[in-house]
Amino acid sequence: MFGYEELLRGVENNLPLLEQIFDRLPDVMFYVKDSQARYVMVNQAIVEQSGMRSKSRVIGTTADELFPGTGHNTLAQDLSVIHSGKKIIDALRLYFSADGKKQWCLSSKFRMLDQRTGLYGLVGVSRILPRPDEKNSSYKRLLEFIRILELESDQKLLISEVAQNVNLSVDTLERLTKEIFHLTPKQILIRIRIDRACRLLEDTENSITDIATDCGYADHSAFSRQFKIATHYTPQQYRISSRGL
């Protein structure tokens, strides 16, 4: 079995090969960044999602420069991983592709030591979440669960209680949601709430406090914290950006 450090050394020694492999995965964005969080290696999916014509146009930029419509805190997060070594695993993230389309993904980032320079950088992947297979029998078993989350996302919801209401154990529910949506039940609830918040920020003049309540958050600060984790924007920054102000 390989340990964490051995795995990262193996990654570093095989980066060109990994780049070729990830080039064949259109729904996975793979990247390596230097000590200043600038791209030094990317796969084709990043080129396409960013709207750039080639990898050479991406290399040397930061995430904030490459995806300017996705908040201005990805760079800060990258630098935090590089400096602290604290890895990020399957963080649910909303971003905007070059054509302005909203995309949800699961993002993982790991610090990596460059043996040549002695400096730390990072390696990461972001998996774009696909549409669920609505013909799958498991999808049909989840319809009532999703309906409850969508209708009652403004309420205080406990996943265990919702699971009981739809006659599923928590373990079975989590297995099914990961199979169909590639998310945990809690992540699905967060996604529904953040999507709702985005629509309210885009289309209404409601206060941030009212939007927090409408999306099931107990207070303004809890909502703002969760919203920023998911989008790298504060709610007010998102509202301003979405209206081109």
N, C-alpha and C positions, 0 to 999 in steps of 0.2 A: 504494500500500500504506500502511496506517495503522500507525504505530509504537505502542508500548505506552502512552505518555503521551497521544497523540492518541485512542487507543481509550478510555481512562478518561475523558477530557474529553467524548467523545461519549456515554459511558454516563451521566455526570452530567447532561448536557443533555437526556437522553431518559428519565429514570427513570420518570416516570408511564406512558409508553408501554411501557417494559420490564415494569413491574408488570402491566399488562394482558395482555401477551403471556405472561408466566410464569404468570399465573392460569389459563391454558389448558393448562398442562403439569402434570398431577397427580403425576407422579413426579419432579419437580424442585422443590427448595426454593430460592427466591430471596430474598435479603435485602440490606438496606443498614443499616449500623450507624454510630453517631456516634463521636466521639473517645473515649468511655467504653465503647464496645462495646455500646451499647443499641440495640435495633431501632428504626429510624425508618421503614422500609418493608419489607413482607413480601408474599409472594404467598399464595394461598389454601392451597397445600399445607402451609405451615408452620402455619397455623391448624388444619388438620385433624390433622396429625401431633402437635401439642401438646395437642389436646383443647380448645382455646379456642373460644369461640363466635363471635368476630369479630376482625378485625385490630386494632381499637382496644384489645383486651385484651392483645395481644402488644406493641404499640408501647410503648417505655419500659423493657421488661424486658431482661435479659441472657440469653444462652443457658443459663447455669447455673440461672437462675431459671425459665426456660421449660421446660427439660428436666432437672428435678432428679434423675431416675433415670439420668442419662448421665454421671456423673462430675462433678467440680468443677474442671475445668481447661480447659474450652472458653473461658471468659472470659480466662484467662491467655494462651491461644494467640491469641485475637482481639487482645488488647492488644499482643502481641508483633508481630503483622503490622502493626498501626497504628503502632507506635513505630519498628520497624526497616525497614519497607517490604519485607521479604522475603516474597514471595508463596508460596502453597501451591497446588500443582497436582495434582489427582486423588489426594488422600490417601485411602487406604482407611480407613473409619471405621465402627465399630459403635455404634449408639445405640438407645435405647428409645423407642418411640412412647407416646402417652398411655395406651394400653391394655396397656402392658407388653410389647408384641411387639418382639423384636429385629429391627433393620433394618440392613442393610449399605448403605453409600453411598460414593460418590466425592465428596470435598469439595475445592473450590477457593476460595481467598480472595485478594483483591487490595486493597492500600491505595489510597484515593482521597481527593483533596484537595477539601474543601468550599470553593468559591471565595468564598462569602458570609462565612464565618467565618475562613478561613485555617487551619482545623484539619483534621487527617486523620481519616478514618473508614475503613470498608472496605465492599466489595461482594463478595458471594459466592454460590455455588450449590452445592447438594448434590444429586447425582443418585442417587435410590434405585435400587438394583440390582434388576432384574426377575428372575423365574424364567426359566431358560433354555428355549428352544424345543426340547423333546425330540424333535419330529418333524423337525427340521432335520438333514439328512445330515451336516453338520459336527459336530453334537452326538454322533452315533454314533461319529465318528472320534476323539472325545476321551474316550470312556468308559473306555478302558484307562488313559489318562493320569490321569484322576481317581481311578480305582480304586487305582492305585499310590500316589498322594499320600495317600489316605485310609488305606490299610493300612500305609504306611510313614512316616507323618508323625512318628513318634517317632525316626526314623533321620536321619542326615545325608544330605540329598538335594541333588543337583546337577541343575538343570533340564535341562542339556545331556545328562546321562546318561539321565534319564528319557525325554527326547525320542527319544534313540537307541533305547531299549528298546521304544518304541511305533512305531518306524519313521517318525518325523517329523523334519524339520529344525527347528532352533530357530526360524527365521523363520516356517515354516509353522505351527508350534505356537502362536506368539504371535499370528499372524493369526487362527487359529481360535478361540483363547480370547477374544480381543477381540470377535470376531464373535458368539460365543454367550454369554459371561459378562460382556463389557465390562471384563475384567480381563486383566492380564498373567499368564503362568504363575506368576511369583513371587508376585503378589498372591493368586492362588488358593491357593497353598500357605500363605501367611500366614493367609488366612481360615480354612482348614481347621484350622490349628494353634490359632488363637485361639478358634474355636468349641469345639474339644476342651478347651482350657484352661478355658473358661467352664463347661462341663459338669462338669469335675472340681472346680472351685472351688465350684460350687453343690451338688454331690451327694456329695462325699467329704470326709474330714478329712485327706487327703494334704497333706504339707508343700509349700510353694511350690517348694522345690528339687526335690522328686520330680515335681511337676507340670511343671516346666520340662523335666526329663529326658524325661518321658512325651510331651511335645509337640515333642521334637526340638531343644531349645535346649541349647547346650553348657554354659551356666552360668546361675545365678539372675539375675544382673544383665542379661544379654542378653535373657532372657525378660521380665523386668519392664519393661525399656525398650520392647520391641516391644509388649507388652500395653498399656502406657500410651499409646503412640502411637495404637493402634487404638481404645481404649475411653475414654481420658482418666481411667482409674482405675489405681491400682496393683493388683496381684493381691489383696492383702489387703483393700483398700478395696472391691473388687468382691465378694469373698466376704462381707464384712459387710453390704454393701448388698443383695445378692441374698437374704439370709436375714432382712432386715428388722430387724437388730439395732441 
